[in-house]
Amino acid sequence: MLIKDKSIVGVACGGYGSEREISLKSAIVVYENLKKRGWNVFLLNINMNNWFVEVSKTKKIPLNTDDFSFKLNKTLIKIDIVFNAIHGPPGEDGQLANKLKLKNIPHTSCDLYSAALTYDKRGCLSNVKKFKIPTAKSVHLNQGEPINLNQIISKVGLPCFVKANRAGSSFGVYKIFNKKDLIKGIKKAYDEDSQLIIESELKGREVSVGVYKKNNKVICLPITEIISENEFFDYEAKYMGKAKEITPAEIPVDWKVKVNKIAKSLYENLNLKGVCRSEFIFVENKPHLLEINTVPGLTEESIIPKQCKAAGIKLGVFFEDLLNEVTLKNS
């Protein structure tokens, strides 16, 4: 059982990919809110070469990854629970979850299998078809394979989207309007990942559904409608104010019921944990799944904090609920 003034919380942040800076911002929000509520909390800054504890802006201490301990002023401190705020590897693809499982350290996000599945856009979207959830038409490409532009266009049409298969925050995502730009988009996306998914454009209203579990009950946060000033909800739209986000979404009641039901079923059927965010586009009144984010952004610009505000939930309380749910799960 977690004891607020005695349990040591490590907020994992950073990571190995393009989303590193966003992860650091998310982690600061989590850290500051848990600190205000009296938790013993430390930032665990993770990169490809080092795992360390960020005690202050100028002081970093190596983290012993054998038992997730570190020495502070000659005192040995061991992390009791990890709040995962790493967008991308190793936090969102299951690597961190696997490492923590081997050390018997609880954490706030999905286990290895669920994390790996949802981080793989191609695998995830293929998997949800068995639940009869509509998705865009798609073509899969791997680096080094021959590229047949005519075949791709025949399958998905134009405009279409070229996406890095394992990336987030719209890194490696390009909207394509013609055949000439398709090859350029493919080459650019390969800079982000060796696997790509090329999808047909879905025309309709885009919504985001935050889902989490409290007291063993799956709960949907107020839905957000996303109206991007750009061609789609890209990095600039997400983090630089180039999108209008309406929370709660002003959509028909039956749409809310439909999309909440699907988001909840995905959370349960894919064995998701912590807070997750599912993205949909309504096409002819039917919600089509775009993707599932199992470590969604928690920055001031991010959707989940705005949904919490609309629900009347203070962020510190929300983060605390996520920690306590892990305790309930492991009790």
C-alpha positions in Angstrom: 0.0 0.0 0.0 1.2 3.5 -0.9 1.7 5.9 2.0 1.8 9.4 0.8 4.5 10.8 3.1 6.6 7.7 3.0 6.3 6.1 -0.4 8.9 7.2 -3.0 7.5 8.1 -6.4 9.7 8.3 -9.5 8.3 10.2 -12.5 10.0 8.6 -15.5 10.6 11.1 -18.3 12.8 11.9 -21.3 13.2 8.7 -23.4 14.9 7.8 -26.6 12.9 9.5 -29.4 11.7 12.7 -30.8 9.1 13.3 -28.1 11.8 13.6 -25.4 11.2 17.4 -24.8 7.5 17.0 -24.6 7.9 14.2 -22.1 10.1 16.4 -19.9 7.4 19.0 -19.9 4.7 16.4 -19.0 6.9 15.1 -16.1 7.3 18.6 -14.6 3.5 19.0 -14.5 3.2 15.6 -12.7 6.1 16.2 -10.4 4.9 19.7 -9.3 1.3 18.5 -8.7 2.2 15.4 -6.7 4.7 17.5 -4.7 2.0 20.0 -3.8 -0.1 17.1 -2.4 2.7 15.9 -0.2 4.2 13.0 -2.1 7.9 12.2 -2.0 8.6 12.5 -5.7 11.7 12.5 -7.9 12.3 13.0 -11.6 13.9 10.0 -13.3 15.5 11.4 -16.5 16.1 8.6 -19.0 18.1 8.8 -22.2 19.9 6.3 -24.4 23.2 6.5 -22.4 22.2 7.4 -18.8 19.4 6.9 -16.3 19.6 9.5 -13.6 17.6 11.3 -10.8 17.2 15.0 -11.4 17.4 16.4 -7.9 17.6 20.0 -9.1 18.4 21.9 -12.3 22.1 21.6 -11.5 22.3 18.3 -9.6 21.9 14.9 -11.2 22.5 11.6 -9.5 22.9 8.2 -11.3 20.0 5.8 -10.9 20.9 2.2 -10.1 18.7 0.3 -12.5 19.3 -3.0 -10.8 16.9 -2.0 -8.0 15.9 1.6 -8.9 17.8 3.2 -6.1 20.1 6.2 -5.7 22.2 7.9 -3.0 21.2 11.3 -1.8 23.4 12.9 0.9 24.7 9.4 1.8 21.2 8.1 2.2 20.1 5.2 0.0 16.7 5.9 -1.5 14.7 3.3 -3.4 11.8 4.1 -5.8 8.6 2.4 -4.7 6.4 3.2 -7.7 7.0 4.8 -11.1 4.7 7.3 -12.8 5.4 6.8 -16.5 5.5 10.1 -18.4 7.7 8.9 -21.3 6.1 9.5 -24.7 7.7 7.0 -27.1 10.4 4.5 -26.2 11.2 3.1 -23.7 8.0 4.3 -21.9 5.3 3.9 -24.4 6.5 0.8 -26.2 6.6 -1.5 -23.2 10.4 -1.6 -22.6 10.2 0.3 -19.3 7.1 -1.8 -18.2 9.1 -5.0 -18.8 12.1 -3.7 -16.8 9.9 -2.6 -13.9 8.0 -6.0 -13.9 11.3 -7.8 -13.5 12.2 -5.6 -10.5 8.6 -5.9 -9.0 8.2 -2.2 -9.1 4.6 -1.1 -9.9 3.9 1.7 -12.5 1.1 3.7 -13.8 0.9 2.6 -17.4 0.3 -0.5 -19.6 2.1 -3.8 -19.3 4.6 -4.9 -22.0 2.1 -6.6 -24.4 -0.5 -3.9 -24.4 2.0 -1.1 -24.6 3.9 -2.8 -27.5 0.6 -3.5 -29.4 -0.8 0.1 -29.1 2.5 1.7 -29.9 2.5 -0.2 -33.2 -0.1 1.7 -35.2 -0.3 -1.1 -37.8 -0.7 -3.9 -35.3 -3.2 -2.0 -33.2 -5.5 -1.0 -36.0 -5.4 -4.5 -37.4 -6.1 -5.9 -34.0 -9.2 -3.7 -33.3 -10.9 -4.9 -36.5 -12.0 -8.0 -34.6 -14.1 -5.7 -32.5 -15.7 -4.3 -35.7 -14.3 -0.8 -35.1 -14.0 1.1 -38.4 -10.6 2.5 -39.4 -9.1 4.2 -42.5 -8.0 2.1 -45.5 -4.2 1.5 -45.2 -1.0 0.3 -46.9 2.0 -0.9 -44.9 5.6 -0.2 -46.0 9.0 -1.3 -44.6 12.2 0.5 -45.4 14.1 -1.3 -48.2 10.9 -2.7 -49.8 10.0 -1.7 -53.4 7.5 1.3 -53.5 4.6 1.1 -56.0 3.1 4.6 -55.9 0.2 3.7 -58.2 -0.7 0.7 -56.1 -0.7 2.8 -52.9 -2.8 5.5 -54.5 -5.2 2.9 -55.9 -5.7 1.5 -52.4 -5.9 4.7 -50.2 -6.6 7.5 -52.7 -5.6 11.1 -52.5 -5.2 13.0 -50.2 -3.7 10.4 -47.9 -1.5 10.4 -44.8 2.0 8.9 -44.6 2.8 8.0 -41.0 5.8 6.6 -39.1 4.4 3.5 -37.6 6.0 3.9 -34.1 6.0 7.6 -33.3 3.8 10.1 -31.5 3.0 13.8 -31.3 2.6 13.8 -35.1 6.3 13.3 -35.7 6.8 11.6 -39.0 3.3 12.3 -40.2 2.7 14.0 -43.6 -0.5 14.8 -45.5 0.0 14.0 -49.2 -2.0 15.6 -52.1 -0.3 14.2 -55.2 1.9 11.4 -56.5 5.1 13.5 -56.5 4.8 14.4 -52.9 4.0 10.8 -51.9 7.5 9.6 -52.5 8.9 12.7 -50.6 6.6 12.0 -47.7 7.7 8.3 -47.6 11.4 9.3 -47.5 10.8 11.9 -44.8 8.8 9.5 -42.6 11.5 6.9 -42.9 13.7 9.3 -41.0 11.5 8.7 -38.0 10.8 4.9 -38.3 11.7 2.0 -40.6 8.0 1.0 -40.7 5.3 3.1 -42.2 1.5 3.1 -42.5 -0.2 5.0 -45.3 -3.8 5.8 -44.7 -6.8 7.2 -46.6 -8.1 10.6 -45.5 -11.1 10.4 -43.2 -13.3 13.5 -43.6 -15.3 14.4 -40.5 -15.1 15.7 -37.0 -12.2 14.6 -34.9 -12.6 13.8 -31.2 -10.3 12.6 -28.4 -11.5 10.5 -25.5 -9.5 10.2 -22.3 -10.1 7.0 -20.3 -8.7 5.9 -17.0 -9.6 3.6 -14.1 -10.5 4.6 -10.6 -11.5 2.2 -7.8 -11.4 -0.6 -10.5 -14.1 1.3 -12.6 -13.3 2.5 -16.1 -14.2 6.2 -16.5 -14.3 8.4 -19.6 -13.3 12.0 -19.2 -15.2 14.8 -21.0 -14.7 14.4 -24.8 -12.6 16.9 -26.7 -13.3 18.0 -30.3 -10.2 19.0 -32.2 -10.5 21.6 -35.0 -7.0 22.2 -36.5 -6.1 25.4 -38.3 -3.6 23.3 -40.2 -4.3 20.5 -42.7 -4.4 18.1 -39.7 -3.7 17.9 -36.0 0.1 18.1 -36.4 2.9 19.1 -34.0 2.3 22.8 -34.5 -1.4 22.4 -34.0 -0.9 20.3 -30.8 1.7 22.4 -29.1 1.8 25.8 -30.7 -1.8 26.9 -30.4 -2.7 26.1 -34.0 -5.8 24.2 -33.1 -9.2 24.9 -31.4 -9.9 22.3 -28.8 -13.5 22.2 -27.4 -14.0 20.4 -24.1 -16.5 19.1 -23.5 -17.1 18.5 -27.2 -20.3 20.1 -28.7 -21.3 16.9 -30.5 -24.7 15.0 -30.6 -25.5 13.0 -27.5 -25.7 9.8 -29.4 -22.2 10.4 -30.8 -20.9 10.8 -27.2 -22.5 7.6 -26.2 -21.1 5.7 -29.2 -17.5 6.9 -28.9 -17.4 6.6 -25.1 -18.6 3.0 -25.4 -15.9 2.2 -27.9 -13.2 3.9 -26.0 -14.2 2.0 -22.8 -14.3 -1.3 -24.7 -10.8 -0.7 -26.1 -9.5 0.1 -22.7 -10.9 -3.2 -21.3 -10.3 -5.5 -24.3 -6.8 -4.4 -24.9 -6.0 -4.6 -21.1 -4.9 -0.9 -21.0 -3.9 0.7 -17.7 -3.4 4.2 -16.4 -4.8 7.1 -18.4 -5.1 6.5 -22.2 -6.4 8.7 -25.0 -8.2 7.3 -28.1 -8.5 9.5 -31.2 -11.5 9.2 -33.6 -13.0 10.8 -36.6 -16.7 10.7 -37.2 -17.5 9.7 -40.8 -21.3 9.6 -41.5 -22.1 9.3 -37.8 -19.6 6.4 -37.3 -16.5 6.9 -35.1 -13.4 5.6 -37.0 -10.4 4.9 -34.8 -7.2 6.8 -35.6 -4.9 5.6 -32.8 -4.6 5.0 -29.1 -2.1 6.9 -26.9 -1.2 4.9 -23.8 1.1 7.7 -22.4 -0.7 10.8 -23.5 0.7 14.3 -23.1 0.3 16.0 -19.7 1.7 19.4 -20.5 -0.3 22.6 -20.0 -1.1 22.5 -23.8 -2.2 18.8 -23.6 -5.7 17.4 -23.9 -5.9 15.3 -20.8 -5.3 18.2 -18.3 -8.0 20.1 -20.1 -10.4 17.2 -19.9 -9.7 16.9 -16.1 -10.5 20.6 -15.7 -13.8 20.2 -17.6 -14.6 17.3 -15.3 -13.8 19.4 -12.2 -10.9 17.1 -11.2 -7.7 18.8 -9.9 -4.6 17.5 -11.7 -2.9 16.6 -8.4 -5.9 14.5 -7.4 -6.1 12.9 -10.8 -2.4 11.9 -10.7 -2.9 10.6 -7.2 -5.8 8.5 -8.3 -3.6 6.9 -11.0 -1.0 6.0 -8.3 -3.6 4.6 -6.0 -5.2 2.5 -8.7 -1.8 0.8 -9.2 -1.9 -0.1 -5.5 -5.4 -1.4 -5.8 -4.4 -3.5 -8.8 -1.4 -5.0 -6.9 -3.1 -5.6 -3.6 
